[in-house]
Amino acid sequence: MTNQSESYPQAFEDLRMAFLEEVPEKIVAIRRAAEDVGQGDSQKAITVLYHLVHRLIGSTAIYGLERVSDAARPLEMCVGEVLESKTRCGPARAREIIDLVGELEQVWRQVSPPGKPLSRGHRRPRSAERHPKAPG
């Protein structure tokens, strides 16, 4: 029987590995939310983007991905300023947000484990993502 102090590090590592599997999807979701802000600039889109980035910062810090967490902080601050101002996100600010997402993506590519790149291939339309095709 293993004692708890020996099983804790393994349990944490298992959680960390599961989280690493999800990071590319989380960053792609941030990219899409940033694009939504740039296209329509609704307060809802800005709020969604802020929460996605905020959660990524916390999770990456917990799991030892400080570079990713650090790269996401300027994005969180920029989006937070827009959110707090309750004003329209102009084209210059929208471009800044997209650029900051690009920096986050670049850092992930540098630190990601082999086999965990961001998907740059074909994207399914969002309606297909919400309503996947049933196996037939």
C-alpha angles and dihedrals in degrees: 000000000000119000122237095253090060095046096047096070090048092048090049091049090050090052090046092052091049089050092050088057089058101045097086090053090048092052092047088052089052090051091051093047090050090051089051089054090051093049105041107003098208118169087238092058091050091049092050091049092049093052094046091052094043092053092047091053093052096044096046091049092051092050095048100257095129094157091058092045091049092048091053096050097079088050091051091049093049094048090043091056091053091046094049094046091056087210131124116282103237125212094264093053091044089053090049090053092050090048091051090051088052090054090050090051091050092053091049090053089053097049103029119115116248112282095026103095124145113264109251095166131096115327122216114232111264092245089060090051092054094044109031117199112263115241108261 
